[in-house]
Amino acid sequence: PLFRSQGAAMFFLPPSPRYLLIKCQDAKAKTVLQKLRGRLDVEKEIDSIRKILVQERARSLTTLCRPTGGMRYRMFVAVSLVLLQQFTGQPNVLYYSATIFEQVGFSSDSAAASATLY
């Protein structure tokens, strides 16, 4: 079926440029990104990925629980939604979670929707 063909196709995918930058394989990351984008000038995107990686390294799991930045409240809402769904068995709680995340502070519908996928 479909999952087998998707699983087999994964072996033909190039490695992620982000993953390669994490592993300090900058030249390989640039080559992969050039192939994916179809152009040679990808330095700005490489620099952007590097900046994001530096920002991510500066954060930790405890950052999510700090009262500054409103992350404590967001984490409370997210964990409460998941627990409520688990205890009640109602998948419709997660159906409305995109709306709830948007009201809590996610800036767009797509950001709120993507938060429900993880």
Residue pairs with C-beta under 8 A, 6 or more apart in sequence:
14 32
14 35
14 36
15 28
15 32
16 32
17 29
17 30
17 32
17 33
17 36
17 45
17 46
17 49
18 29
18 49
18 53
20 26
20 28
20 29
20 32
21 29
21 46
21 49
21 50
21 53
22 53
26 46
29 46
29 49
30 42
30 43
30 46
33 42
33 45
33 46
34 40
34 42
37 45
63 69
63 71
64 71
64 72
64 75
65 71
65 72
65 75
66 72
70 105
73 104
74 101
74 104
74 105
77 100
77 101
77 104
78 101
78 115
81 93
81 94
81 97
81 100
84 90
84 93
85 91
85 93
85 94
94 116
97 115
97 116
98 109
98 112
98 113
98 115
98 116
99 112
101 111
101 112
101 115
101 116
102 108
102 109
102 112
106 112
106 115
